């Protein structure tokens, strides 16, 4: 119970400050920025929409700076136009509003009221580029802005240099998700950490065996089109998965990110 209370406190702090743009002592830098050394992001695919139970802690109505925000309980068919911004190095490695670790190299985003997690197609109206992101955080809390993109997503949409872009977003709703409500959350999740994706199946398999031994965890490989993906797990809770992600980031795998599956 004590652990749960501390986790919720950390999430609440992240929720208020994570995408608001306010600096604080919990961050190692005052202002946000791009990474110093940008890894090759060509292999990072769009987020793949799938059914995921909605987060317990990330879907509560809230009040911030005098403004009340009510979470959308059924986002099927939701569309919105406005500006997109992005967030990066300052928030990298900190908790998102639903208790995951923000990874600026994953295809993720923040939205003020969409249920967490949601999958959203984002179209840059300034250049025509389109991508799909997984919304797992809250923000951006700036007038006119409707979505905060991860660095990887902003890079893919051509938003990094401009800082903001005019976009249209559309929620992609898996069939089972459409029948679930925000309150239909449960603890029957398994967690995997995706380490890499490559067209070289033998390399992925070899790396899987190596990392499985190194971190004393299982692994699986999946295939999407021509890419073979290495995922470590399953892990029984998000804390273990986020701990593994932190180790991987420190030890040469900066694009590792969390994947949630049902038991």
N, C-alpha and C positions, 0 to 999 in steps of 0.2 A: 504493500500500500504506500509506504514511504517513497519507494522508487517511482511508483506511478505518479505521485504528487510532484516529485522533482522533475519528471519528464514533462508533465503538463506545464509546469512553470517555465521550463526552457522553451517549450513550443510557444507558449503565450508571448514570451519576450521576443522570439523570432518573428512571430506573427505581427507584432506591432512594429518592429523595427526592420525586419528582413528586407522589405521592398519599399520602404517609405522614403529612403534616401537620407535618413538621419544618421549622423555619425555617433559612435559611442565607444566606451572603453572595451566592449566585447569584441570589437573589430581591430584588426592589426593595422588598418589604414583608414584615414578620415574620409577620403573620396574614392568612389568606385573607379575601376579602370579595366582595360583589357589585360590578358596575361602577358608577361614579359616575353616568354617564348611560346609561340603558338604551335601546337602539334598539328599534324596533318589531319584535317577534319573531313577529308574526302570520303572516308569509309563510314561516317556517321549517317545512318539512315533516318528517314522520318520516323516519328513514333508510330507504332503499330496499334491501332485501336483494338481493344479487347475488353471483355467484361472484367471489372474489378469492383469489389465491394467498396462503397464509399467510406472514407476515413471517419473514425469516431471523433477525433479531436479537431479535425480540420473543417468541420461543417457546422459550426455554431454561429448564429447571428452575433454580430459584434458592433461596437461603437468605437470610433477612432476620430480624434480631433473634432468632436462634437457631431460627427456624421454617423448615422446608423446604417448598417449594411445588413440586408437580409439575404441569406443564401437561397439560391434558386433550387427548389426541390425537384423540379422536372425540367431538365435543360434540353429535351428533345426538340429539334428544329430551331434552337436559339441561334440568332445571327446578330451581329453588331458591327458598326463602323466607327472608326476613330483613329487615334494614333497609337502606334506601338513604340515602346522604348526597349532597352535591354539592360541587364545587370550582370556583373561579372566577378572580377577577382575579389572585391571587398567582401562579398557574401559567400564565396566558394568555400565549401566545407562546413558551413553553418546550417542549422536546422531550418527546413521550410515549415510552412504552417501546418502541414499534416504529419510532421515528425520525421520526414526523410532528410537526408543530407543533400543540400544544394550542390549540384555538379554543373558548372558552367559549360562543360563539354557534352552534356546530354541534351536531347531535344525536349526541353521542358519550358514552362512558362508560369507566370503568375496572373491571376485575375481576381477582381474584388469579390465577386459573388457566385461564380460557377462552382458547382459541387466538386470536391476533391476526392479522387482524381477525375479529370475530364480530358477527353481528346478533342483537339480543336484544329481545324484547317485554317491556316492564316495565309491570306493573299496580300502581297504588297502591291497596293494600287498605284504606286509610283513607278514600278518597273515590271509588274506582272508576275513576279516569282511567287511560287506557292509551296508551302510545306505543312507538315502536321506535327503538332507538339502535344505533350502531355502536361496538363495544368496540375501542379501540385503545391502551389504557393499563393499568397495573397498580395495584391498590389496591381498596378502602380497607383500610388496615392497622389497623383498630379492631375490637375484639370485637363480634360480632353484626352487623356491617355487611357486606353482600355485594356491593354495587355503588356506585360513585361516579359520579354523573351530572354532565354538563356543566351550566353555568348555564341554557342554553336548554332542555335536557331537564327539569331540575328545575323550571323555570318552567312548562313545559307540564303537568307532573304535579302541580303545586301543592305542591312540596317546599321552595321557597326560604324562605318565612317560618318554617316549622316546623323546618327544618334537617335533619331525618331523617323517614323515613316507613316504614311496614311495606309491603313489596312482595313480589310474586312475579315471578320472571323466567323466561322460556322462550326457548331458543335457536331461531332461525329458520334453517334450513339449506337454502340453494339446492341443487338437485339435483346439480350438478357438485361442489359443496363436499363433499357427503356421500361422494364417491368419492375425495377427496383427503385426505392426511394432513398433519400438521404439518410433516413433513420434506420434503413435496413442494413446495418453494419454488424459485423461479427468478427470473431478472432480466428477464423479457420484459414488463415493465409500462410503460405510458404514463401520464403524470400530467396531469390537468386541474385547474384552479382554478375552482370555482364562485363567481361574483361576486354574482349576484342572481337572484331568481325573481320574475316579475311576470305579471299577467294581460294586460299591454299588450305584445303581440308587437312592435309597431313600436318601442317604447321599448327593448326588449331588443336588437333588431337594431341600432338606432342606437348604443346603448351599446357593443355588441360591436365595431362599426367604430371607434369612438372609442378604446376601450381597446387594441384590436389595434395601432393606430398608436402610441399612447402608450408601450406596453411592448414593442413590436416582437415580438409573438407572435400566433399564430393564435387563432381562436376558433370555437366552435360553439354552436348553440342546440338545446336539446332540449325536449320538451313532456311534461308529466305532468298529466293531467286538464286543468284550465284554466290551469295555470301554464306559462309559458315561462321556461326557465333559460338563463342565459348562463354559458358555461364557456370560460376561456382555456386554450389549449394546442393540440396536445399538447406536453408537455415530457418530455425523455428520462430525467430522474432526479428523485428526491425533493428533493435539495438545491436545484435550480433552482426547483421548484414552491414549496418553503417560502420561498425568497427572494422570489418574486413575491408570496406571501401576505403576507409582512412589509411589503412596499411598499404593497400594497393596504390593509392595516390602517392604515398611517400616513397614507394619502392619501384617506381617506373611505369605505372599504369594509370596515367592521369585521366583517362576517359572512362574508367570503370563507373558503372551506375547501377541503381537498384531496379529489380524487376519483381513484381508481386504475382504469385500464382495461387489458385485455390488448391486445397488439399484434395 
